[in-house]
Amino acid sequence: MSSVEPGRDPGGVTGLGVARSLLAEAGSVVVLTGAGISTDSGIPDFRGPNGVWTKNPEAEKVATLASYLADTDLRRRAWRSRLNSPAWAARPNAAHIALAALAASGKLHTLVTQNIDGLHQAAGTDPSLIVEIHGTMHQVMCMTCDHRSPMEATLDRVRAGEEDPPCRRCGGILKSATISFGQDLVAGDLRRATRAASECDLLLAIGSSLAVFPAASLVPIAHHHGAAIVIVNAEETEFDPMAHAVVRVPIGEAIPAMMS
Ligand code: NAD
């Protein structure tokens, strides 16, 4: 546990200095990432100033399980937009790469990501250290029989003219293997993330509005168990007052600088 008092750091460059010291002192780090770490890779976030929902609140409907299951037209639109997602061409940025170096140093207990883009794995972080708590866009799952298969093969079917391709095993509705609103998280993933938050001595939350639960609750869980908290995000979050450092420096600069 660090000697720095929560809420004492005003953020910005000062926050970065405190964050760097906390990271140097820490023996076991849990990282929680959100959409903000991937904006420099060309994938818009949801709630930032240029976020998908900030610009088009209708997009939230596509991410709601009941609407997706009930509405064929919405599913057709969802498959078309999956075809054109900027995430297929995205490459890891300096922050993903710096976190892969943290993993290689042996200090990373677990990386819990709310992102579905696979960029932490692409950056070289050991997949066994990663919990994709909101699933992955690189697979599809059948909402009836749970069968999973690669996204690319299903997108080929859409390109070939199937507007809403059904499961080839049971005829059920297919969806990207991501957690929609109204859909339960995978219990084992949530257990693993919660245990990690309660075991670490530093929790580093990067690029998340910390507005989506239960993922955001990892911050108070870690705090409750005595871990230091560092939040790196352009905007305020509900949990800033509990943080030992709040860093407002852009993520692509802040994370490599914290590791140096
Ligand atoms: P969010 O959109 O709610 O919040 C992102 C935060 O990051 C915002 O507060 C924004 O100001 C900040 N931010 C963006 N770019 C930044 C930068 N370069 N430097 C500093 N701060 C920056 O994201 P969330 O909390 O992850 O919740 C959104 C949900 O949407 C998640 O559950 C996630 O599964 C999903 N999502 C994933 C992706 C992805 O996989 N890349 C993209 C969009 C949404």
Residues whose N, C-alpha, C, O or C-beta is under 5 A from the ligand:
A	BS01	NAD	G34 A35 G36 S38 T39 I43 P44 D45 F46 R47 G48 Q114 N115 I116 D117 H134 G207 S208 S209 L210 V212 N233 A234 E235 V249 P250 I251
